[in-house]
């Protein structure tokens, strides 16, 4: 499927504009066209599909399963769901709204949101084929641990206080429906028709895409500029040989970049081949995927600055500590 976006970028940049594929400008434009068109297509498809499912979401069943269970089970479930869903933060937003509107506790929702961009099944298969079982399991365990611990911390801090109005409204409505659902007099849920689900999904797609498309353009534009104009090999040459400062430097270097978990795996392989320590490599790649500037531009749609800064600090601290520990063990 993704080959069509590459062909579109080839045609526009190389055929229509006549640019050489060796020029930095052409590489930046190619990246921008390919990734913008791909993200737009995926956003429309995913927002519609998730909206279609949300229209008939059995809130009572989800809440009923979580009711009375220890919170760590909920955090683990949220992180596990994030690990098996191929979403970046931009396409996780409609799922985030679905969780909040269902009255799911904010810590479980955040566990999903933190884990989702770090892990997906394609990245796992690619990681296993390139780097083997040990590093693959380590990557999965680290990503899920960050989601579980982060969800627990944000739940403890009552992070729902710092949601954007659209997310806060969805969460409040979810909490109200949770209370209503406990009343036996309410009977069975109303049957949702296919036409209603289509109309709901169509409305969701129009509303959410209308808010985030310009941020996609800004975020991918920044990533494209860095992709085309940052010299190849700069990271390998400047991340050091395992000194303590190389890990926070790697984390900071990953912030302005743009990649998803699948796309960053080959970068991870290249860094390890070049002799960059495992902890430094994982810290850089996780920062690129989950703490990059484009990702946080997307998350600003559902989080206030205070919550966004808290999540940002939590991720950077987690990646740094993880990198230091792995470098020491190595």
C-alpha positions in Angstrom: 0.0 0.0 0.0 2.7 2.5 1.0 4.5 2.1 -2.3 1.8 4.4 -3.9 2.9 7.3 -1.6 6.5 6.8 -2.6 5.5 6.7 -6.3 3.5 9.9 -5.8 6.5 11.6 -4.2 8.8 10.4 -7.0 6.5 11.7 -9.7 6.0 15.1 -8.1 9.5 15.8 -7.0 11.6 14.1 -9.7 9.3 14.2 -12.7 7.2 17.4 -12.3 9.8 19.5 -10.5 12.8 18.0 -12.3 14.9 17.9 -9.1 17.9 15.5 -8.8 17.5 12.8 -6.2 20.9 13.6 -4.9 20.1 17.1 -3.8 19.2 17.9 -0.2 16.1 19.9 -1.3 14.8 17.0 -3.3 15.3 14.6 -0.4 13.5 17.0 2.0 10.6 17.5 -0.5 10.3 13.8 -1.2 10.1 13.1 2.5 7.5 15.8 3.0 5.2 14.7 0.1 5.5 11.0 0.9 4.9 11.2 4.6 2.2 13.9 4.5 0.2 12.0 1.9 0.6 8.8 3.9 -0.3 10.3 7.2 -3.4 12.1 5.7 -4.6 8.8 4.2 -4.0 6.8 7.4 -5.6 9.5 9.5 -8.8 9.5 7.4 -9.0 5.7 7.3 -8.2 5.3 11.0 -10.4 8.1 12.4 -13.3 6.8 10.4 -12.7 3.1 11.4 -12.3 3.9 15.0 -15.3 6.3 15.0 -17.4 3.5 13.4 -16.3 1.1 16.2 -16.8 3.8 18.9 -20.4 4.4 17.8 -21.3 0.9 19.2 -18.7 0.7 21.9 -20.0 -1.4 24.8 -19.0 0.9 27.6 -20.6 -1.3 30.3 -18.6 -4.4 29.2 -15.3 -2.6 29.3 -15.9 -0.9 32.6 -17.5 -4.0 34.0 -14.3 -6.0 33.2 -12.1 -3.4 34.9 -14.4 -2.8 37.9 -13.0 -4.3 41.1 -9.7 -5.3 39.6 -6.3 -4.0 40.8 -5.2 -0.9 38.9 -2.0 -2.5 37.7 -4.2 -4.9 35.6 -5.8 -1.9 33.9 -2.4 -0.3 33.3 -1.0 -3.5 31.8 -4.1 -3.9 29.6 -3.8 -0.3 28.4 -0.1 -0.7 27.6 -0.7 -4.1 26.0 -3.4 -2.7 23.8 -1.0 0.1 22.8 1.7 -2.5 21.9 -0.6 -4.4 19.5 -2.1 -1.4 17.7 -0.1 0.2 14.9 -0.8 3.8 15.8 1.5 6.8 16.1 0.4 9.6 18.4 -1.5 11.4 15.7 -3.7 8.4 14.9 -3.9 7.5 18.6 -5.9 10.7 19.3 -9.3 9.3 18.2 -8.6 6.1 20.3 -7.7 8.4 23.2 -11.0 10.2 22.8 -12.8 6.8 22.6 -11.2 5.7 25.9 -12.1 8.9 27.7 -15.6 9.0 26.4 -16.0 5.4 27.6 -15.1 6.5 31.1 -11.9 4.5 31.2 -9.6 5.8 34.0 -7.1 8.3 32.7 -4.1 6.3 33.9 -5.1 3.3 31.7 -5.7 5.7 28.7 -2.3 7.2 29.2 -0.6 3.8 29.5 -2.1 3.1 26.0 -1.0 6.5 24.6 2.6 6.2 25.9 3.1 2.6 24.7 1.3 2.9 21.3 3.9 4.9 19.4 6.8 2.8 20.8 5.7 -0.6 19.8 3.7 -2.3 17.0 3.7 -5.7 15.5 5.5 -4.7 12.3 8.3 -3.1 14.3 8.5 -6.2 16.5 8.9 -8.5 13.4 11.4 -6.1 11.8 13.4 -5.8 15.1 13.5 -9.6 15.5 14.7 -10.1 12.0 17.5 -7.5 12.3 18.7 -7.7 15.9 17.4 -11.0 17.3 15.2 -12.2 20.1 17.0 -10.8 23.1 17.0 -7.1 22.0 13.4 -7.5 20.7 12.2 -8.7 24.1 14.1 -6.0 25.8 12.6 -3.3 23.6 9.1 -4.6 24.2 9.5 -4.9 28.0 11.0 -1.4 28.2 8.3 0.2 26.1 5.5 -1.5 28.1 7.2 -0.7 31.4 7.3 3.0 30.4 3.6 2.9 29.6 2.6 1.1 32.8 4.7 3.3 35.1 3.7 6.5 33.3 0.0 5.6 33.4 0.2 5.0 37.2 2.0 8.3 37.8 -0.4 10.3 35.7 -3.3 8.6 37.4 -1.9 9.4 40.8 -1.5 13.1 39.8 -5.1 13.2 38.4 -4.0 14.1 34.9 -7.6 14.5 33.7 -7.5 18.0 35.2 -5.2 19.1 32.3 -7.0 17.7 29.3 -8.1 20.0 26.5 -11.8 20.9 26.5 -12.8 18.4 23.8 -11.1 15.5 25.7 -12.2 16.8 29.1 -15.8 16.9 27.9 -15.5 13.4 26.5 -14.1 12.2 29.9 -16.8 13.9 31.9 -19.5 12.5 29.7 -17.9 9.1 30.1 -18.0 9.4 33.9 -21.6 10.4 33.8 -22.6 7.5 31.6 -20.7 5.2 33.9 -22.9 6.3 36.8 -26.0 6.0 34.7 -25.0 2.5 33.5 -25.0 1.3 37.1 -28.7 1.9 37.4 -30.6 -1.3 36.6 -33.6 0.7 35.4 -31.7 1.7 32.3 -32.2 -1.7 30.7 -30.3 -2.8 27.6 -28.4 -0.5 25.4 -30.1 0.8 22.3 -29.2 -1.0 19.1 -27.0 1.1 16.8 -27.8 0.9 13.1 -25.1 0.8 10.4 -26.3 4.1 9.1 -25.9 5.7 12.5 -22.4 4.3 12.8 -21.5 5.7 9.4 -22.8 9.2 10.2 -21.0 9.2 13.6 -17.7 8.1 12.0 -18.1 10.6 9.2 -18.7 13.4 11.7 -15.7 12.3 13.8 -13.5 12.2 10.7 -14.5 15.7 9.5 -14.1 17.2 13.0 -10.8 15.6 14.0 -9.1 15.8 10.6 -10.1 19.5 10.3 -8.3 20.2 13.6 -5.1 18.3 13.1 -4.2 18.5 9.4 -2.3 21.8 9.7 -0.3 20.4 12.6 0.6 17.4 10.4 2.0 19.7 7.8 4.0 21.6 10.3 5.4 18.5 12.0 6.3 16.7 8.9 7.8 19.8 7.4 10.1 20.1 10.3 11.0 16.4 10.0 11.6 16.8 6.3 14.0 19.7 6.8 16.0 17.7 9.2 15.9 14.6 7.1 17.2 16.4 4.0 19.7 18.8 5.6 21.2 17.1 8.6 24.4 15.4 7.3 24.4 11.6 7.2 26.5 10.1 9.9 26.3 13.1 12.2 24.6 11.1 15.0 27.0 8.2 14.8 29.9 10.6 15.1 28.6 12.6 18.0 26.9 10.2 20.4 30.2 9.2 22.1 31.4 5.8 23.2 29.1 5.3 26.2 30.0 8.3 28.4 27.3 9.3 30.8 26.4 12.4 28.8 25.9 10.5 25.6 22.5 9.2 26.8 20.8 12.5 27.6 22.4 13.9 24.4 20.9 11.1 22.4 17.5 11.7 24.0 17.7 15.4 23.1 18.9 14.7 19.6 15.8 12.6 19.0 13.3 15.2 20.0 13.3 17.3 16.8 13.3 14.2 14.5 10.4 12.4 13.0 9.9 8.6 12.6 7.6 5.9 13.7 8.6 2.6 15.4 8.8 0.8 12.2 10.9 3.4 10.4 13.4 3.8 13.3 14.4 0.1 13.5 16.8 0.3 10.6 18.3 3.4 12.3 18.7 1.4 15.4 20.5 -1.3 13.5 22.9 1.2 11.9 23.8 2.9 15.2 24.6 -0.5 16.8 26.7 -1.5 13.8 28.6 1.8 14.2 29.4 0.9 17.8 27.0 3.2 19.6 26.1 1.4 22.9 22.7 -0.3 23.2 21.4 2.0 26.0 22.3 5.1 24.0 20.8 3.7 20.8 17.5 2.7 22.5 17.3 6.1 24.2 17.7 7.9 20.9 15.3 5.8 19.0 12.6 5.9 21.7 12.9 9.6 21.9 12.6 10.0 18.2 9.4 7.9 18.2 7.6 8.9 21.3 9.0 12.3 22.4 9.6 14.0 19.1 8.4 17.5 18.3 5.8 16.4 15.7 4.3 13.8 18.1 3.8 16.5 20.7 2.3 18.9 18.2 -0.3 16.2 17.6 -0.9 15.5 21.4 -1.4 19.2 22.0 -4.9 18.7 20.5 -6.0 16.7 23.5 -3.7 17.9 26.3 -3.1 21.3 28.0 0.5 22.6 28.2 0.9 21.4 31.8 0.0 17.8 31.0 2.0 17.9 27.8 5.1 19.1 29.7 4.6 16.5 32.4 4.3 13.6 29.8 7.4 15.1 28.0 9.4 15.2 31.2 8.3 11.7 32.2 9.3 10.2 28.9 12.7 12.0 28.7 13.5 10.9 32.3 12.5 7.3 31.6 14.5 7.1 28.4 17.6 8.6 30.1 17.4 6.2 33.1 16.8 3.3 30.8 19.8 4.2 28.6 22.1 4.6 31.6 21.1 1.2 33.1 21.5 -0.7 29.8 24.9 0.9 29.2 26.0 -0.2 32.6 24.7 -3.7 32.1 26.4 -3.9 28.7 
